[in-house]
Protein backbone atom coordinates (compact mmCIF):
# COMPACT_ATOMS: atom_id res chain seq x y z
CA UNK A 1 0.00 0.00 0.00
CA UNK A 2 2.72 2.49 0.95
CA UNK A 3 2.11 6.21 0.78
CA UNK A 4 0.65 6.35 -2.72
CA UNK A 5 -1.36 9.25 -4.03
CA UNK A 6 -5.06 9.00 -3.33
CA UNK A 7 -8.25 10.94 -3.77
CA UNK A 8 -9.46 13.63 -3.56
CA UNK A 9 -7.91 14.96 -6.74
CA UNK A 10 -7.94 18.46 -8.11
CA UNK A 11 -7.55 18.49 -11.89
CA UNK A 12 -6.39 21.69 -13.53
CA UNK A 13 -7.07 21.73 -17.25
CA UNK A 14 -4.17 23.00 -19.30
CA UNK A 15 -4.00 23.60 -23.04
CA UNK A 16 -0.71 22.50 -24.53
CA UNK A 17 1.13 24.22 -27.37
CA UNK A 18 -0.50 21.74 -29.76
CA UNK A 19 -3.96 22.92 -28.71
CA UNK A 20 -4.93 19.68 -26.98
CA UNK A 21 -6.20 19.62 -23.42
CA UNK A 22 -3.96 18.16 -20.76
CA UNK A 23 -4.74 17.62 -17.11
CA UNK A 24 -2.40 18.27 -14.22
CA UNK A 25 -3.67 16.35 -11.21
CA UNK A 26 -2.67 17.34 -7.69
CA UNK A 27 -3.46 14.71 -5.11
CA UNK A 28 -3.04 14.00 -1.43
CA UNK A 29 -1.05 11.01 -0.28
CA UNK A 30 -2.97 8.41 1.68
CA UNK A 31 -1.09 9.58 4.78
CA UNK A 32 -2.17 13.18 4.22
CA UNK A 33 -5.76 12.13 3.55
CA UNK A 34 -5.98 9.90 6.63
CA UNK A 35 -4.38 12.60 8.80
CA UNK A 36 -6.84 15.21 7.51
CA UNK A 37 -9.80 12.98 8.36
CA UNK A 38 -8.43 12.28 11.84
CA UNK A 39 -7.66 15.96 12.43
CA UNK A 40 -11.19 16.93 11.45
CA UNK A 41 -12.57 14.76 14.23
CA UNK A 42 -10.00 15.90 16.77
CA UNK A 43 -10.70 19.57 16.10
CA UNK A 44 -14.45 18.96 16.35
CA UNK A 45 -13.88 17.56 19.83
CA UNK A 46 -12.30 20.83 20.96
CA UNK A 47 -8.66 19.77 20.97
CA UNK A 48 -6.01 22.39 20.15
CA UNK A 49 -4.70 22.64 16.59
CA UNK A 50 -1.13 21.74 17.57
CA UNK A 51 -2.19 18.68 19.55
CA UNK A 52 -4.64 17.65 16.85
CA UNK A 53 -1.99 17.82 14.15
CA UNK A 54 0.46 15.62 16.05
CA UNK A 55 -2.18 13.06 17.00
CA UNK A 56 -3.70 13.02 13.50
CA UNK A 57 -0.37 12.26 11.83
CA UNK A 58 0.35 9.52 14.35
CA UNK A 59 -3.11 8.03 13.78
CA UNK A 60 -2.53 8.08 10.01
CA UNK A 61 0.81 6.30 10.44
CA UNK A 62 -0.75 3.63 12.66
CA UNK A 63 -3.60 3.09 10.20
CA UNK A 64 -1.18 2.70 7.28
CA UNK A 65 0.92 0.23 9.31
CA UNK A 66 -2.17 -1.86 10.05
CA UNK A 67 -3.39 -1.75 6.46
CA UNK A 68 0.03 -2.89 5.25
CA UNK A 69 -0.27 -6.01 7.45
CA UNK A 70 -3.38 -7.17 5.59
N, C-alpha and C positions, 0 to 999 in steps of 0.2 A: 504494500500500500504506500509506504513512504510519505513524503510531503508533496505529493503531486498537486497540480493546479486543480481547482474545483470550482463549481458554481458558487455564487452568482457571477456571471460574466457581464462585461460592459463593452459591447462592440462599438467601435468608432468607424464609420464608413469613410474610406479615403478613396479618392480618384487618382489612379496612377497616371503617369505621363502618356500611356497608351490610350487613356480614356475609359479603361475598365475599372469597375468598382473593386476595391480590396477592403478587407476588414482587419482591423488591428484589435485583438481581443485582450483586455486586461482582466486577469482573474485573481482571486484570492487562493492561497494555498489551503489545503485542508486544515492545517494547523491554525492559520489565521481565521478561517471560517468557524472552526470549533471554538476558538478563543472568543470570538465576537459573540457567539451564541451564549457561551457561559457568562461573559461579562454583562450581557444584557440582563440576565437573571440576577446576577449579583448586585448590579446597580439598582434594579427594581426593589431589592430587599433593603436598600438604604445603606449599603456598604460604601466606603469611600472609593474614589476613582483609583487611587494608587493601590489600595489593597485589592480591589476588584481586578485590576490589570494583572497583578502578580498571580492571584489565584486562578484567573481565567486561563492564563498561559499554562500554568501547571496542570490544570484540568484537561486542557487540550492535549498536552504531552502524554498524560496518563491514558486518555482515551485512544490516542494513536497507538501507544504501546499495546494496549489490550486488543485493538483491532488487528494489529500485526500478528498476534498469537493465533488468531483464527485460521 
